[in-house]
Amino acid sequence: MHNHHQIQHHLVFSDLASAAVNDLIELVGQEVHHAVRVKRIKEDATVGVLDGTGTTATATVHSIAGSRSKPTLTLKIAALDHHKPISPAIEVFAALPKGDRLDRMIDQLSQLGVTKFRPLLCQRSQRKPETVRIDKLDRIALEAAKQCHRPWVLNFDKPITFADAIKDPDAILADASGKKSVQYPSPTRVVLLIGPEGGWSDQERDLLATTNVPIVRFGVFVLRIEAAACAASAIVLANVHSKVQKPSANERPIK
């Protein structure tokens, strides 16, 4: 594969898994417009390609055609790589922060390697899931994947209630009352429960007391939702006994 420093830009191509080395693939749309008109990608330039589901490629720009407002980019595949998902799989179930703080949280969780995000419905939640544009969050996660060269894009799942979330066998709950370390229920999957800024209600704490869900403190101080989600994710990835899997010879990270 080409040296990463030669790669001038990263693009998304959903059918990459079915491509082969030396194939020509054609890209259109807003992403191509950005690459050609904003990033000023030229013919013979080296670019990175990903599909968001584990396949990445290095390619060269074969040709640029179409109109100025609707350019078409044809790439020639130089190398293909297939990557296993990151391990452990980190899933964040969190109350939704207000405003653009949610956008920043999704961007950062994606860069950290979080596998899935689900809105957590709590009694003191201040933002309802129906106020969220999932298409916008999908776009943010995809742009973050391109920026950090992540083979697997962060996925979104439907909202889940607190009562259902604490039934998950891999759940751990972030709270200032918890321990500073914990033995994770599973070495391959961790579900982080992040509550609202108003904290867990008495009823929710009573429900929690009927379970074996570990309670963990991830910061020295009380953290905002987005800070707690990112700090907890980073700490789990750094400390869980099953570290990020090393790639095999035919499964190389982008360099």
FIDRENVEX-90904 format. One record per residue (C-alpha): x, y, z; residue in three letters. Coordinates in nm, 2 decimals. Each point is the difference from the previous one (the first is absolute). Layout:
<sites>
+--------+--------+--------+--------+
!      u !      v !      w ! residu !
+--------+--------+--------+--------+
!      X !      Y !      Z !    Ala !
...
+--------+--------+--------+--------+
</sites>
This chain:
<sites>
+--------+--------+--------+--------+
!      u !      v !      w ! residu !
+--------+--------+--------+--------+
!   0.00 !   0.00 !   0.00 !    Met !
!   0.11 !   0.36 !  -0.06 !    His !
!   0.15 !   0.19 !   0.28 !    Asn !
!  -0.27 !   0.18 !   0.19 !    His !
!   0.18 !   0.34 !  -0.05 !    His !
!  -0.07 !  -0.04 !  -0.38 !    Gln !
!  -0.37 !  -0.01 !   0.05 !    Ile !
!  -0.15 !   0.34 !  -0.07 !    Gln !
!  -0.36 !  -0.07 !   0.09 !    His !
!  -0.24 !  -0.27 !   0.12 !    His !
!  -0.33 !  -0.09 !  -0.18 !    Leu !
!  -0.29 !  -0.24 !   0.07 !    Val !
!  -0.11 !  -0.27 !  -0.25 !    Phe !
!  -0.27 !  -0.23 !   0.13 !    Ser !
!   0.08 !  -0.29 !  -0.24 !    Asp !
!   0.37 !  -0.02 !   0.08 !    Leu !
!  -0.02 !  -0.35 !   0.14 !    Ala !
!  -0.09 !  -0.13 !  -0.35 !    Ser !
!   0.29 !   0.17 !  -0.17 !    Ala !
!   0.33 !  -0.14 !  -0.09 !    Ala !
!   0.35 !   0.13 !  -0.05 !    Val !
!   0.03 !   0.19 !  -0.34 !    Asn !
!  -0.38 !   0.05 !  -0.02 !    Asp !
!  -0.13 !   0.34 !  -0.11 !    Leu !
!  -0.27 !   0.14 !   0.23 !    Ile !
!  -0.21 !   0.30 !  -0.07 !    Glu !
!  -0.11 !   0.25 !   0.27 !    Leu !
!  -0.25 !   0.28 !  -0.03 !    Val !
!  -0.18 !   0.24 !   0.24 !    Gly !
!   0.07 !   0.26 !   0.25 !    Gln !
!   0.31 !  -0.18 !   0.13 !    Glu !
!   0.16 !   0.00 !  -0.34 !    Val !
!  -0.08 !   0.37 !  -0.04 !    His !
!   0.17 !   0.07 !   0.33 !    His !
!   0.31 !  -0.21 !  -0.10 !    Ala !
!   0.03 !   0.17 !  -0.34 !    Val !
!  -0.11 !   0.36 !   0.06 !    Arg !
!   0.11 !   0.04 !   0.37 !    Val !
!   0.29 !  -0.24 !   0.05 !    Lys !
!   0.10 !   0.05 !  -0.37 !    Arg !
!   0.08 !  -0.37 !  -0.06 !    Ile !
!   0.17 !  -0.04 !  -0.34 !    Lys !
!   0.05 !  -0.30 !  -0.23 !    Glu !
!   0.26 !  -0.25 !   0.12 !    Asp !
!  -0.04 !   0.11 !   0.36 !    Ala !
!   0.01 !  -0.27 !   0.26 !    Thr !
!  -0.32 !  -0.02 !   0.22 !    Val !
!  -0.14 !  -0.23 !   0.27 !    Gly !
!  -0.34 !  -0.17 !  -0.04 !    Val !
!  -0.22 !  -0.16 !   0.26 !    Leu !
!  -0.34 !  -0.16 !   0.01 !    Asp !
!  -0.07 !   0.04 !   0.38 !    Gly !
!  -0.04 !  -0.37 !   0.04 !    Thr !
!   0.36 !  -0.12 !   0.03 !    Gly !
!   0.15 !   0.03 !  -0.35 !    Thr !
!   0.25 !   0.27 !  -0.09 !    Thr !
!   0.20 !   0.07 !  -0.31 !    Ala !
!   0.27 !   0.21 !  -0.15 !    Thr !
!  -0.07 !   0.13 !  -0.34 !    Ala !
!   0.12 !   0.24 !  -0.27 !    Thr !
!  -0.22 !   0.26 !  -0.17 !    Val !
!  -0.04 !  -0.14 !  -0.35 !    His !
!  -0.22 !   0.28 !  -0.14 !    Ser !
!  -0.21 !   0.29 !   0.09 !    Ile !
!  -0.31 !   0.07 !  -0.22 !    Ala !
!  -0.35 !   0.14 !   0.01 !    Gly !
!  -0.09 !   0.36 !   0.05 !    Ser !
!   0.15 !   0.25 !   0.24 !    Arg !
!  -0.31 !  -0.02 !   0.23 !    Ser !
!  -0.03 !  -0.38 !  -0.03 !    Lys !
!   0.35 !  -0.15 !  -0.06 !    Pro !
!   0.06 !  -0.38 !  -0.03 !    Thr !
!   0.30 !  -0.16 !   0.14 !    Leu !
!   0.14 !  -0.33 !  -0.13 !    Thr !
!   0.25 !  -0.18 !   0.22 !    Leu !
!   0.23 !  -0.29 !  -0.06 !    Lys !
!   0.04 !  -0.23 !   0.29 !    Ile !
!   0.37 !  -0.06 !   0.09 !    Ala !
!  -0.05 !  -0.20 !   0.33 !    Ala !
!  -0.28 !  -0.14 !   0.21 !    Leu !
!  -0.01 !  -0.08 !   0.37 !    Asp !
!  -0.26 !  -0.17 !   0.22 !    His !
!  -0.02 !   0.08 !   0.37 !    His !
!  -0.16 !  -0.17 !   0.29 !    Lys !
!  -0.22 !   0.23 !   0.22 !    Pro !
!   0.18 !   0.16 !   0.30 !    Ile !
!   0.00 !  -0.21 !   0.32 !    Ser !
!  -0.14 !   0.04 !   0.25 !    Pro !
!  -0.32 !   0.13 !  -0.16 !    Ala !
!  -0.09 !   0.32 !   0.19 !    Ile !
!  -0.37 !   0.09 !  -0.01 !    Glu !
!  -0.11 !   0.33 !   0.16 !    Val !
!  -0.36 !   0.04 !   0.12 !    Phe !
!  -0.02 !   0.36 !   0.11 !    Ala !
!  -0.25 !   0.27 !   0.08 !    Ala !
!   0.01 !   0.26 !  -0.27 !    Leu !
!   0.18 !   0.33 !   0.06 !    Pro !
!  -0.15 !   0.32 !  -0.13 !    Lys !
!   0.09 !   0.19 !  -0.31 !    Gly !
!   0.31 !  -0.07 !  -0.20 !    Asp !
!   0.16 !  -0.18 !   0.30 !    Arg !
!  -0.15 !  -0.32 !  -0.14 !    Leu !
!   0.17 !   0.06 !  -0.34 !    Asp !
!   0.33 !   0.05 !   0.17 !    Arg !
!  -0.05 !  -0.31 !   0.22 !    Met !
!  -0.08 !  -0.22 !  -0.30 !    Ile !
!   0.31 !   0.13 !  -0.19 !    Asp !
!   0.22 !  -0.08 !   0.30 !    Gln !
!  -0.15 !  -0.34 !   0.07 !    Leu !
!   0.06 !  -0.09 !  -0.36 !    Ser !
!   0.36 !   0.10 !   0.02 !    Gln !
!   0.05 !  -0.20 !   0.32 !    Leu !
!  -0.14 !  -0.32 !  -0.17 !    Gly !
!  -0.34 !  -0.04 !   0.16 !    Val !
!  -0.20 !  -0.26 !  -0.18 !    Thr !
!  -0.36 !   0.11 !   0.07 !    Lys !
!  -0.20 !   0.29 !   0.15 !    Phe !
!  -0.35 !  -0.02 !   0.14 !    Arg !
!  -0.20 !   0.28 !   0.17 !    Pro !
!  -0.07 !  -0.09 !   0.36 !    Leu !
!  -0.35 !   0.09 !   0.12 !    Leu !
!   0.03 !   0.11 !   0.37 !    Cys !
!  -0.25 !   0.17 !   0.23 !    Gln !
!   0.21 !   0.32 !   0.01 !    Arg !
!   0.09 !   0.01 !  -0.37 !    Ser !
!  -0.03 !   0.35 !  -0.14 !    Gln !
!   0.01 !  -0.07 !  -0.37 !    Arg !
!  -0.24 !  -0.24 !  -0.19 !    Lys !
!   0.13 !  -0.23 !  -0.27 !    Pro !
!  -0.25 !   0.14 !  -0.25 !    Glu !
!   0.19 !   0.33 !   0.00 !    Thr !
!   0.30 !  -0.18 !  -0.15 !    Val !
!   0.07 !  -0.02 !  -0.37 !    Arg !
!   0.15 !  -0.35 !  -0.05 !    Ile !
!   0.11 !   0.09 !  -0.35 !    Asp !
!   0.21 !   0.28 !   0.14 !    Lys !
!   0.16 !  -0.23 !   0.26 !    Leu !
!   0.07 !  -0.26 !  -0.27 !    Asp !
!   0.18 !   0.26 !  -0.20 !    Arg !
!   0.20 !   0.12 !   0.30 !    Ile !
!   0.10 !  -0.36 !   0.08 !    Ala !
!   0.10 !  -0.06 !  -0.36 !    Leu !
!   0.21 !   0.32 !  -0.03 !    Glu !
!   0.17 !  -0.10 !   0.33 !    Ala !
!   0.07 !  -0.34 !  -0.14 !    Ala !
!   0.17 !   0.15 !  -0.31 !    Lys !
!   0.20 !   0.25 !   0.21 !    Gln !
!   0.13 !  -0.27 !   0.24 !    Cys !
!   0.03 !  -0.27 !  -0.27 !    His !
!  -0.25 !  -0.23 !   0.18 !    Arg !
!  -0.10 !  -0.31 !  -0.20 !    Pro !
!  -0.33 !  -0.05 !   0.20 !    Trp !
!  -0.24 !   0.29 !   0.03 !    Val !
!  -0.18 !   0.07 !   0.33 !    Leu !
!  -0.35 !  -0.14 !  -0.01 !    Asn !
!  -0.32 !   0.13 !   0.16 !    Phe !
!  -0.28 !  -0.20 !   0.16 !    Asp !
!  -0.35 !   0.09 !   0.11 !    Lys !
!  -0.05 !   0.16 !   0.35 !    Pro !
!  -0.01 !  -0.23 !   0.30 !    Ile !
!  -0.15 !   0.05 !   0.34 !    Thr !
!   0.21 !  -0.01 !   0.32 !    Phe !
!  -0.20 !  -0.30 !   0.12 !    Ala !
!   0.09 !  -0.19 !  -0.31 !    Asp !
!   0.36 !   0.12 !  -0.02 !    Ala !
!   0.09 !  -0.13 !   0.35 !    Ile !
!  -0.11 !  -0.35 !  -0.11 !    Lys !
!   0.28 !  -0.01 !  -0.25 !    Asp !
!   0.25 !  -0.26 !   0.13 !    Pro !
!   0.30 !   0.22 !  -0.12 !    Asp !
!  -0.12 !   0.33 !   0.15 !    Ala !
!   0.20 !   0.21 !   0.24 !    Ile !
!  -0.13 !   0.33 !   0.14 !    Leu !
!   0.20 !   0.32 !   0.02 !    Ala !
!  -0.06 !   0.19 !   0.33 !    Asp !
!   0.21 !   0.20 !   0.25 !    Ala !
!  -0.11 !  -0.24 !   0.27 !    Ser !
!   0.17 !  -0.30 !  -0.16 !    Gly !
!   0.34 !  -0.17 !   0.03 !    Lys !
!   0.30 !   0.12 !  -0.20 !    Lys !
!   0.05 !  -0.34 !  -0.16 !    Ser !
!  -0.21 !  -0.29 !  -0.09 !    Val !
!   0.02 !  -0.35 !  -0.14 !    Gln !
!  -0.20 !   0.02 !  -0.32 !    Tyr !
!  -0.27 !  -0.26 !  -0.05 !    Pro !
!   0.13 !  -0.08 !  -0.35 !    Ser !
!   0.35 !   0.05 !  -0.15 !    Pro !
!  -0.15 !   0.04 !  -0.35 !    Thr !
!  -0.29 !   0.24 !   0.05 !    Arg !
!  -0.07 !   0.29 !   0.25 !    Val !
!  -0.32 !   0.20 !   0.02 !    Val !
!   0.05 !   0.33 !   0.17 !    Leu !
!  -0.30 !   0.16 !   0.16 !    Leu !
!   0.03 !   0.38 !   0.02 !    Ile !
!  -0.27 !   0.19 !   0.18 !    Gly !
!  -0.15 !   0.35 !  -0.03 !    Pro !
!   0.16 !   0.31 !   0.16 !    Glu !
!  -0.28 !  -0.01 !   0.26 !    Gly !
!   0.13 !  -0.34 !   0.11 !    Gly !
!  -0.18 !  -0.33 !   0.05 !    Trp !
!  -0.33 !   0.02 !   0.18 !    Ser !
!  -0.08 !  -0.18 !   0.32 !    Asp !
!  -0.22 !  -0.24 !  -0.18 !    Gln !
!   0.28 !  -0.08 !  -0.25 !    Glu !
!   0.25 !  -0.05 !   0.28 !    Arg !
!  -0.25 !  -0.24 !   0.17 !    Asp !
!  -0.03 !  -0.20 !  -0.33 !    Leu !
!   0.38 !   0.00 !  -0.03 !    Leu !
!   0.03 !  -0.15 !   0.35 !    Ala !
!  -0.19 !  -0.31 !  -0.11 !    Thr !
!   0.27 !  -0.08 !  -0.26 !    Thr !
!   0.36 !  -0.09 !  -0.01 !    Asn !
!   0.09 !   0.29 !  -0.23 !    Val !
!   0.35 !   0.14 !   0.10 !    Pro !
!   0.01 !   0.37 !   0.09 !    Ile !
!   0.32 !   0.18 !  -0.10 !    Val !
!   0.14 !   0.34 !   0.05 !    Arg !
!   0.19 !   0.12 !  -0.31 !    Phe !
!   0.11 !   0.35 !   0.10 !    Gly !
!   0.13 !   0.19 !   0.30 !    Val !
!  -0.29 !   0.25 !  -0.04 !    Phe !
!  -0.36 !  -0.02 !  -0.11 !    Val !
!   0.00 !   0.00 !  -0.38 !    Leu !
!  -0.24 !   0.12 !  -0.26 !    Arg !
!  -0.17 !  -0.26 !  -0.21 !    Ile !
!   0.23 !   0.03 !  -0.30 !    Glu !
!   0.32 !   0.01 !   0.22 !    Ala !
!  -0.11 !  -0.30 !   0.20 !    Ala !
!  -0.08 !  -0.20 !  -0.31 !    Ala !
!   0.33 !   0.07 !  -0.16 !    Cys !
!   0.21 !  -0.04 !   0.31 !    Ala !
!  -0.17 !  -0.33 !   0.09 !    Ala !
!   0.05 !  -0.14 !  -0.35 !    Ser !
!   0.36 !   0.10 !  -0.01 !    Ala !
!   0.07 !  -0.15 !   0.34 !    Ile !
!  -0.18 !  -0.33 !  -0.08 !    Val !
!   0.19 !  -0.04 !  -0.33 !    Leu !
!   0.33 !   0.07 !   0.18 !    Ala !
!  -0.05 !  -0.23 !   0.29 !    Asn !
!  -0.23 !  -0.29 !  -0.08 !    Val !
!   0.20 !  -0.32 !   0.00 !    His !
!  -0.09 !  -0.08 !  -0.36 !    Ser !
!   0.19 !   0.28 !  -0.18 !    Lys !
!  -0.06 !   0.12 !  -0.35 !    Val !
!   0.07 !  -0.29 !  -0.23 !    Gln !
!   0.33 !   0.00 !  -0.19 !    Lys !
!  -0.05 !  -0.03 !  -0.38 !    Pro !
!   0.12 !  -0.32 !  -0.17 !    Ser !
!   0.22 !   0.01 !  -0.31 !    Ala !
!  -0.30 !   0.04 !  -0.24 !    Asn !
!  -0.18 !   0.23 !   0.23 !    Glu !
!   0.21 !   0.31 !   0.03 !    Arg !
!  -0.11 !   0.34 !   0.14 !    Pro !
!   0.03 !   0.30 !  -0.23 !    Ile !
!   0.35 !   0.14 !   0.03 !    Lys !
+--------+--------+--------+--------+
</sites>
